[in-house]
Amino acid sequence: MDVNEAYDKCSDITRAEAKNFYYAFLTLPRTKRRAIYVIYAFCRLCDDIADSDAEVNEKLKQISLVKQNLKQIDSYNMEDPVYIALADVINRFNIPVTHFDSLLSGMEMDLSKSRYKNFSELEDYCYKAASVVGLMCIYVFGFRDTRAEECAISLGMAMQLTNICRDVADDLSLGRIYLPSDEMLRFGYSEELLGSLQATVEFTELMKYQVARARNYFVDGMRIVHYLDRDAKVCTSLLGNLYLALLDRIERKSYDVLSNRIRLSLSEKLLLLAVTWFKVKCRVWR
């Protein structure tokens, strides 16, 4: 398989799986868009390992194999289109391979850890699960100020914390609780209450705190727009606004993410795309 066919395969994967991200990616110029599709396809490949029915030890072995593949990505004759395209993207955009290693370390953490004692532990996980993906992407987007890296870290944190707020019930069904244990204790909300999906007053206050923290990260993260190439501003702004809209939806549902499914419709996403495009073109950033 040649590299162009590999890129096409990654585009197909993104189109089928990306959901929230896909509409933002469409705003990029072709070369950058196809490169971002490759990064997404690699992340999807990793997620498929984590989400498979295999035993944890087998999943860890597969992640270790991915790490080995990354180490020899330039010299190994690979047949997987994702790796073929990824080698080209890494070299073309000079993306540090250490960011991919960090992502895989986050996956290993997620497989071996189902509770987080405090926010410091959760912050480390969020950096490896999301911030490093933002750091990969800005090399494709193009930036000329190192402050873009700081913003990418904050934006990744904000988006991952939003996912955690949105998916409390889904994560619980998988045996995982990402809400820091010490904060649950501080707000008087026990794991037993969460297990029975009780949206008590204490839960509401706990979730208000989680949402407020995510919003604080967005304040710093959304400044990234000022440091990126012009042709990547709409994409990045839209990604942030899509997740801010999820936080808005959580608030409108009185923070009850246990009995309400927090999602955006296609029409809402398209409206956000139009509004974001207009604001960026007029240099009015949220």
FENRASUL-V878833 format. One line per field, one symbol per residue. ss: DSSP state (H for helix, E for strand, L for the rest). phi: phi as a letter, one per 20 degrees, with the letter a starting at -180 (. if undefined). burial: b if it has 16 or more other C-alpha atoms within 10 Angstrom, else e. A space follows every 10 residues. Layout:
ss=???
phi=???
burial=???
This chain:
ss=LLHHHHHHHH HHHHHHHLLH HHHHHLLLLH HHHHHHHHHH HHHHHHHHHH HLLLLHHHHH HHHHHHHHHH HLLLLLLLLL HHHHHHHHHH HHHLLLHHHH HHHHHHHHHH HHLLLLLLHH HHHHHHHHHH HHHHHHHHHH HLELLLHHHH HHHHHHHHHH HHHHHHLHHH HHHLLLLLLL HHHHHHLLLL HHHHHLLLLL HHHHHHHHHH HHHHHHHHHH HHHHHHHELH HHHHHHHHHH HHHHHHHHHH HHLLLLLLLL LLLLLHHHHH HHHHHHHHHH HLLLLL
phi=.effffffff fffffedflg fgffffeefg ffffffgfff ffffgfffff efeffgffff fffgffffff fdfedeeedf fffgffgffg ffdleffgff ffgfffffff fdccccfbfg ffffffffec ffffffffff fnbccfffff ffffffggff ffgfffdgff fgfendcefg fffgffemde fffffeleef gffgfffgff fffgffffgf fffggfddgg fdffgfffgf fffffffgff ffelmeeedd eebdffffff ffgfffgfff femddf
burial=eebeebbbbb bebbbeebeb bbbbbebbee ebbbbbbbbb bbbbebeebb eeeeeeeebb eebeebbeeb eebbeeeeee bbbbbbbbbb eebebeeebb bbbbbbbbbb beeebbeebe ebbebbbbbb bbbbbbbbbb bbbeeeebbb bbbbbbbbbb bbbbbbbbbe ebeeebbbbb bebbeebebe eeebeebebe ebbbbbbbeb beebbebbeb bbbbbbbbee ebbbbbbbbb bbbbbbbebb beeebbbbee ebeeeeeebe ebbeebbeeb eeeebe
